[in-house]
Amino acid sequence: MPSIVGPVKINTVGGSGVVNFGDSFNVTPKSTTKTFAGSGSFNTGDFHQVNNAISGTNTVDPDLADENIAANN
């Protein structure tokens, strides 16, 4: 099915990033990682204001594997 895409702003695309417009059957990650950050850390946009009084990040992770990747090359 064709797609109509309006204005798009892409600042950066990493080495393993995916940008897709239109039809796609399967888009899968080739690697996984876990990142811990406090509140207001990953805000995106042109103009934003963040006010955090007290922030705590829970880094306890009892899982052995969160997302298993099977290699399909």
C-alpha beads as a LAMMPS data file, in Angstrom:
LAMMPS data file: protein, C-alpha beads

73 atoms
72 bonds

1 atom types
1 bond types

-500.0 500.0 xlo xhi
-500.0 500.0 ylo yhi
-500.0 500.0 zlo zhi

Masses

1 110.0

Atoms # bond

1 1 1 0.000 0.000 0.000
2 1 1 1.502 3.366 -0.940
3 1 1 2.103 5.887 1.774
4 1 1 1.930 9.659 1.779
5 1 1 4.540 11.158 4.075
6 1 1 4.399 14.774 5.200
7 1 1 7.281 16.859 6.514
8 1 1 9.892 14.761 8.325
9 1 1 12.846 15.911 10.420
10 1 1 15.584 13.330 11.025
11 1 1 18.527 14.635 13.035
12 1 1 20.674 11.498 13.053
13 1 1 20.424 7.815 12.257
14 1 1 22.940 5.551 13.972
15 1 1 24.865 2.745 12.334
16 1 1 22.234 0.149 13.186
17 1 1 19.222 2.473 12.963
18 1 1 16.283 1.961 10.635
19 1 1 14.262 4.621 8.827
20 1 1 11.332 3.219 6.905
21 1 1 8.703 4.949 4.788
22 1 1 6.003 2.920 3.099
23 1 1 5.454 -0.810 3.128
24 1 1 7.612 -3.168 5.124
25 1 1 7.162 -6.828 5.903
26 1 1 9.575 -7.192 8.790
27 1 1 11.903 -4.742 10.561
28 1 1 13.887 -6.390 13.337
29 1 1 16.733 -5.241 15.577
30 1 1 20.189 -6.715 15.004
31 1 1 21.385 -5.931 18.525
32 1 1 19.951 -4.999 21.888
33 1 1 21.154 -2.943 24.822
34 1 1 19.804 -1.720 28.129
35 1 1 20.059 1.900 29.187
36 1 1 19.202 3.397 32.546
37 1 1 18.549 7.122 32.858
38 1 1 16.723 9.475 35.193
39 1 1 13.616 11.482 34.458
40 1 1 13.980 14.046 31.703
41 1 1 17.043 12.379 30.202
42 1 1 15.729 11.417 26.764
43 1 1 13.578 14.414 25.914
44 1 1 13.473 15.151 22.195
45 1 1 12.287 18.155 20.261
46 1 1 13.334 21.639 19.381
47 1 1 12.185 23.553 22.484
48 1 1 11.512 21.914 25.837
49 1 1 11.790 22.803 29.500
50 1 1 12.275 20.137 32.150
51 1 1 11.806 20.691 35.871
52 1 1 12.747 17.753 38.121
53 1 1 12.794 18.193 41.867
54 1 1 13.966 14.726 42.948
55 1 1 14.711 11.881 40.557
56 1 1 15.763 8.304 41.265
57 1 1 16.432 5.544 38.747
58 1 1 15.860 1.901 39.609
59 1 1 18.611 -0.189 37.984
60 1 1 17.657 -3.550 39.515
61 1 1 16.953 -6.040 36.721
62 1 1 16.304 -9.647 37.794
63 1 1 15.723 -10.890 34.203
64 1 1 18.443 -12.903 32.536
65 1 1 17.415 -11.880 29.014
66 1 1 14.937 -9.181 28.009
67 1 1 14.882 -9.613 24.222
68 1 1 16.421 -12.613 22.527
69 1 1 17.757 -12.007 19.029
70 1 1 17.963 -14.880 16.544
71 1 1 20.418 -14.183 13.731
72 1 1 18.746 -14.257 10.301
73 1 1 21.421 -13.105 7.891

Bonds

1 1 1 2
2 1 2 3
3 1 3 4
4 1 4 5
5 1 5 6
6 1 6 7
7 1 7 8
8 1 8 9
9 1 9 10
10 1 10 11
11 1 11 12
12 1 12 13
13 1 13 14
14 1 14 15
15 1 15 16
16 1 16 17
17 1 17 18
18 1 18 19
19 1 19 20
20 1 20 21
21 1 21 22
22 1 22 23
23 1 23 24
24 1 24 25
25 1 25 26
26 1 26 27
27 1 27 28
28 1 28 29
29 1 29 30
30 1 30 31
31 1 31 32
32 1 32 33
33 1 33 34
34 1 34 35
35 1 35 36
36 1 36 37
37 1 37 38
38 1 38 39
39 1 39 40
40 1 40 41
41 1 41 42
42 1 42 43
43 1 43 44
44 1 44 45
45 1 45 46
46 1 46 47
47 1 47 48
48 1 48 49
49 1 49 50
50 1 50 51
51 1 51 52
52 1 52 53
53 1 53 54
54 1 54 55
55 1 55 56
56 1 56 57
57 1 57 58
58 1 58 59
59 1 59 60
60 1 60 61
61 1 61 62
62 1 62 63
63 1 63 64
64 1 64 65
65 1 65 66
66 1 66 67
67 1 67 68
68 1 68 69
69 1 69 70
70 1 70 71
71 1 71 72
72 1 72 73
